[in-house]
Amino acid sequence: MRVLIVTPESPSHPTGNTVTADRWAGILRMLGHQVEMSGAWDSEECDLLIALHARRSATSIESFRRSHPDRPLVLALTGTDVYRDLRQSEAALQSVALATHIVVLQERAPDELDDMARAKTHVIYQSARPPVRRSEASGSGYYHVCVLSHLRAVKDPLRTALAARLLPAESRIRVTHAGRVLEPEWEDKARAEEAGNPRYRWIGEQSHESVMDLLTGSRILAQSSTIEGGANAIAEAVVCGVPVLCSDIPGNVGMLGTDYPGYFPVGDTGQLADLMSRAEVGPNFYAKLLASIESLQDRFTPERELESWARLLATL
């Protein structure tokens, strides 16, 4: 089958959604299909269109459906789709209506859809592989917390740095933040925070290999987003056995489950600081976080993601 994956993100500056699209292309090729990727559908011949972003891919979706009303069209809903655009964009709602199948990345996303859309929705968890070689924590005597987040408002990217300011003087926690600037005003904010906060360091955009080294060399991943469709970084932390402290948004709860002990309310700096401190000095709490993460590892294996796509394609 000839498959075209449409994502309006720039492949030269990948975000979580382009990483997802690229991984899906590899999975579909493993299943024996011919796969191309594009920023939009421009009359290319294909048997199946997979479109990320209900609103931003709306033109491609409408054009493909008009030209090929009998062919399958899979719409992958992103976090901004599910938790913002479907509430205010007619184009996004039209894309949902036109799709023959819908893919979401975590189990809470279908709660945001109506009955008709929910009936054609498939949950496919993102997968990740742990690195062959794990990095050792650097900086003798420090307790390393990493943030893997581009600098943009919906990521609330400096929340962990602000929480680190509230830690007691004897805390050994150091926060290292990797991520590209997506909204220019955040660069000045990050640099100012770094200059005034000895516990925080922003290292900018990094290669995936360097990011995985940072993750596996850390005791905790902190993730403070206000909107997520299903964060790649959380999947990577789980398979690497790195506990996560994250905001209690549906996109995170849908990945880790309602019983996960590492949530804090969105924007609650004090609660995040308390969780970081408990993880550092409370071995029982850290062990509980670690056990919860390890129990979820099968959910994010490449084998499970491949099987999920195979089941979906079988329904086409």
N, C-alpha and C positions, 0 to 999 in steps of 0.2 A: 504494500500500500504506500502511496506517495503522501507524505505528511508535510504540511507547512506549519511551523510554529511562529506566530506573530507576537512580538512584544515591542512596544514603542520605546523601550529603554535603549540607550546607546551601548552597543557591544564594546566600544572602546573604553567606556567608563561603567563597568558592571556594578549593579546594585544587587540586592537579594533576589529580585525578580529575574534578572538576567542570569544569575547563577542557577536559579531554579529551571529556567527555560533551557539552558545549556545542558543541565543534568538530564532533563527529560528527553532531549534530543538523543543523548547517549543511550538511555534506556530503550527508546523506541528503535534505535538501530540494532541494539542487542536482540530485540524481538523480531528483527528481520525486515524492518520497514525502511524506506528511503525518506530521509528527513532533511529539510532545508529550514533556515531561519531567516526572518525578515522583520523590518520595522512596521510593515503594513502589507496587506494583501493587495496586489496590483495585477489581478487577472492571471496569476500563475496557476498552472494546471496542478491540481492536487486532489486526492481522494478524501482527505480529512484536513480541516483547518482547526488548529488549536490556538486560541487567542487568550493572551493574558491582558487583564484590565478591561472591565466592562465599559467604562467611560472612554478611556483613551484609545481603545481598539474598536470603538463603536462603528466608525465608518467602514473599516475592514469587514466587520461582522455583517453589517447591513448589505454591503456590496456582494459579499460571498453568498449570503442567503438568497439574494435576488437572482444571482447568476446560477446558483446550484441549489435549488430548493429541496432536492432529494438527497443531498450529501450530508454526512454528519459534521457537526460543528461543536467542538468542545470549548467551553468558556472556563478559564481558570480565574477565580476571583481572588484578588489581592486584598491586603488589609484595608487600603483606602477605599476599595470597592465596597467591601462588606460593612465597614464601620463608618463610612462617610458618604460615598457617592450614591449608593442605593437609596439613601434617605433624601437626596436633594437633586439627583440628576435623572431627567427623563431618558437621556441617551443610555445611561447605565441600565435602567430598568428595561429598556427596549432590547439591549444586548442579552439580558437574562431571558427575556421572552423568546428571542430568536434562537438561542442555543438549544441544541438537541440534548446535550449533556453538560453538566457543571461539575467542576473540580474545586474543592476547597482543601486547605492544608491542615485543618484541625477540627475536632469534633464539635466545637461550639459554634462554628460559622453557620451551619444550617439553621440555627435558631433565629437568624436574622432574615431568613427567606420566607416567602409565603408557601402555602401547601403545594402549589403547582411547581414552583422552582425546587422545593425540597425533594419532591418525588424524583427528580432527574439529577440529584446531586450525589457525588461520590467523594468520600474523604480519602485523600491520599497523603499520608504523612511524608514529609521530606526526609531523605536519608543522608547519612554522612558516614565516612570511614575514619577511624582513628589513625593517626600517623604511625608508621612502622616504628619510628624512633620518637620516644617521648622526651620533651625538653625537661631539664632539671631547673627548679626555681633558682633564679639568679638573685644576687644581693643577699649575702649571708645575714640571717637574723630577721629578715623581713617576711611579712605575711602578704603574699601577692594576690591582689584582686584585679581582674582585667575587665575592661569595657570594650566590646567589639561593636561599634556603632558609628555610622556616618553622622556628621554634624548637621542636623536639621531639627526643626522644632518638634516634630512628632516623636522623635527619639528621646526627647528630654535629656540631651546627651551629657549634661554636667551634673545630673542629680547625684551620681555616686561620688563625684569630687566634693560636692557640698556636704554630703553625708560624712565623708572622711574628716571634714573640719570639726565635726561634733564628737569625734572619738576621744577617749581619754588620752592624756599625754603619754601614758605608757604603752599605748597601742603600737604594734609593729606593722600595721596595715599600710601598704603602698598601692596606689591605684595607677595602672597603666592603661591608657586609652588609645586604641587604634581605630582610625576611621578617616575618610575623606571629607572635606568641606563640601556640602551640597547647598548650603544657604550661607552666603558670604559673611553675614553678620556674626555667625558663630565662630569664625576663626579668631576674631579679636577677643571674643568672650573666653574661648579656650586658652588663648595665650595669656590673657590676664589672670585666669584662674591658676594656670601653671606657675606664673610668676609669684602669686600670692599664697599658694597652697603647697607646702613642702611634701605633702602626701600624694600629690597628683602629677602625672606626666602624660602629655599628649604627644604621640609619636607619628600622627598623620596616617596616610594610606600605606598599607603594607601588602606584600605578596601573600597569597594564601598560605604558602609554606611558613612564612614568618608569623602569620596570625595563628596558625596551629601550634607553632612553638610557644607563642605567648600564652595561648589557652592552656596547653598541657603543662606549662610551667607555673600556672596559677592555682591557688587553692579554691578560688571562687570566680565565677562569671557573674557580673552584675548587669542587669538589663532593665532599663527604666522607661521603655516606650509607652506612649499614650495610645498608640494604634499599632497592631501587628496582625497580619494575616496568618502567620506561622513562621517564626524567626529561624533562619538557617543557623544562626549562632547557638540557639538553644539545642537544636538537634546535634550540632557538633559537640557541644559541651556534654550532652548526655552520653554519646557513644565514647567520648574520651574519659568518662567517669569524673567529670568536674562538676560539683554542685553549683546550682544556679540560685541567685536571689533576683527576683523579678517582680515587676508590677503586676497587680492582680487583674489585668485586662482579659477579656474573653479569649483573645488570640493566644495568650500564654497559658491560661487555664485549660484551653482546649488541647494543648500539647502535653502538659504535665499532669493534668487531672486535678480535681477539686481538693483532694487530700494532701497535695504537695505542701510541705511545711515552709517553703521559702518565699512566700508572697508578701508584698507590702502594698498599701494603697497608692494609687497613682499620685506622684508628686509629694509623697510623705517622706521628707528628708530624715526626720527623726526616727521613723520606723525602720527605714533602710539602715541608718547608722546602728540602731539596736540589733538588727539581724546580723550585720557585719561583725559587731562586737561579740555577739553570742557565738558566731561561727569561729571566731578567733580564739576565744578563751573557754568556750564550752564544748569539750570533746563529745559529750553525748548529743548535743544539737548538731554538730558537724557530722557525726556518725549517722544521725537520722536523715540529714540531707543526702549524704552519700548513698545510703541504702535505698532511698526513694529514687535517686537517679539511676542506680544500677538496675532497679526493677523495671525501668522503662526502656532499657537499651534495645530490646528486641523490636520495639515500635518503630525505631528509626534506622533499621538495617537496609542496605541496598537491596537485599533479596526481597524484603517485604514490599518496598516501593515498586520493584519490578513486577512482582506478583499482582499488586494492585492495578498497575497499568494493563497488565495482560488480561485481567478480569474485565476492566472497563472496555478495552478494545474488542473483547469477545462479544460484548453487547451491541456493538455497532453493526 
